[in-house]
Amino acid sequence: MYEPIRTKSVHTLAAGPGDFPHRSREEELDIQLAGHLSALLAVTDEIRQAAADPELDRAAQELTAQVARLRGGHPPVRSAVAAAIHEPHVDGLHQRAHALAGRALVVAASRADTAAAILAARRMEYHAGAGHLVSAA
């Protein structure tokens, strides 16, 4: 009564389950953590243009080292920010850096990366304190 279906179902993948590369959970977390730390590095570089703080120089070096480690030795691309930054903008940058460090801390904790978690926690503490100092001034 019914004719059998002769074509493949639209619900199956064109490639078989082993035909495309898969990443492990650890690799995905490495990529995500490297992205958060790279974004934090970019904001740190932007704040460094406004404030000559040796803590920010050291933090940028540590962030660069962590991103390179997570990316298999490839250092992050960094930009030189030449624009003048105003005081209210710096406060917003500290808030953004604090949020990025928080995201990095969550990912580092979930992948059990102690070095990255400690670095992210220190960055959160610094930017939380810097945000209070800027708004109190």
LUMFI-73560 format. One record per residue (C-alpha): x, y, z; residue in one letter. Coordinates in steps of 0.25 Angstrom, whole numbers, plus 2048, in hexadecimal, padded with zeros to 3 digits. Example, Ala and Ser with C-alpha at 12.3 -4.5 7.8 and 13.67 -1.06 7.14 Angstrom:
2
831:7EE:81F:A .
837:7FC:81D:S .
END
This chain:
137
800:800:800:M .
80B:80A:804:Y .
818:80C:7FC:E .
825:80B:804:P .
82D:818:805:I .
839:818:7FC:R .
840:824:800:T .
847:828:80C:K .
840:82F:818:S .
842:83E:819:V .
844:83B:828:H .
852:834:826:T .
85E:83C:824:L .
865:83C:816:A .
872:838:81D:A .
873:82C:826:G .
875:82E:835:P .
884:82B:833:G .
886:834:826:D .
888:841:82D:F .
892:845:838:P .
88D:846:846:H .
893:84E:852:R .
893:849:860:S .
88D:850:86B:R .
89B:854:870:E .
89E:85A:862:E .
891:862:862:E .
894:868:86F:L .
8A2:86B:86B:D .
89D:873:85F:I .
893:87A:868:Q .
89D:87D:873:L .
8A7:883:869:A .
89C:88B:863:G .
898:891:870:H .
8A7:894:874:L .
8AA:89A:867:S .
89E:8A4:869:A .
8A3:8A7:877:L .
8B1:8AA:871:L .
8AB:8B3:867:A .
8A3:8BB:871:V .
8B0:8BB:87A:T .
8B8:8C1:86F:D .
8AE:8CB:86D:E .
8AE:8CF:87C:I .
8BD:8CF:87C:R .
8BD:8DB:872:Q .
8B5:8E3:87C:A .
8BC:8DF:889:A .
8CB:8DC:88A:A .
8CA:8D1:894:D .
8D5:8C7:895:P .
8CA:8BD:89A:E .
8C3:8BE:88C:L .
8D1:8BB:885:D .
8D3:8AF:88D:R .
8C5:8AA:88B:A .
8C6:8AC:87C:A .
8D2:8A3:87C:Q .
8CB:898:884:E .
8BF:899:87C:L .
8C7:898:86F:T .
8CF:88B:875:A .
8C2:884:879:Q .
8BB:887:86B:V .
8C7:882:864:A .
8C7:875:86D:R .
8B9:873:86A:L .
8BB:875:85B:R .
8C6:86B:85A:G .
8D1:876:85A:G .
8CB:880:851:H .
8CB:88E:858:P .
8BF:896:857:P .
8BE:8A2:84D:V .
8BF:8AF:854:R .
8BB:8BD:84F:S .
8C1:8CA:853:A .
8B6:8D3:858:V .
8BA:8E2:854:A .
8AD:8E9:858:A .
8AC:8F1:865:A .
8A3:8EB:86F:I .
89B:8F4:878:H .
898:8F1:887:E .
88A:8EC:886:P .
88E:8E3:87B:H .
899:8DC:883:V .
88F:8D9:88E:D .
887:8D2:883:G .
893:8CA:87F:L .
896:8C6:88D:H .
887:8C1:88E:Q .
889:8B9:880:R .
896:8B3:885:A .
890:8AF:892:H .
885:8A8:88A:A .
88F:8A1:881:L .
897:89C:88C:A .
88B:896:893:G .
888:88F:886:R .
896:88A:885:A .
896:886:893:L .
889:87D:891:V .
88F:876:885:V .
89D:874:88C:A .
896:86E:898:A .
88D:865:88F:S .
89A:860:888:R .
8A2:85F:895:A .
8AD:869:890:D .
8B2:86E:89D:T .
8BC:878:897:A .
8B1:87E:88E:A .
8A7:87F:89A:A .
8B1:886:8A3:I .
8B5:890:898:L .
8A6:892:895:A .
8A3:894:8A4:A .
8AE:89E:8A6:R .
8AA:8A6:89A:R .
89B:8A6:89F:M .
8A1:8AB:8AD:E .
8A9:8B6:8A6:Y .
89E:8BB:89D:H .
894:8BB:8A8:A .
89D:8C4:8B0:G .
8A1:8CD:8A5:A .
892:8CF:8A2:G .
890:8D3:8B0:H .
89C:8DC:8B0:L .
898:8E3:8A3:V .
889:8E5:8A7:S .
88E:8EA:8B5:A .
897:8F5:8AF:A .
END
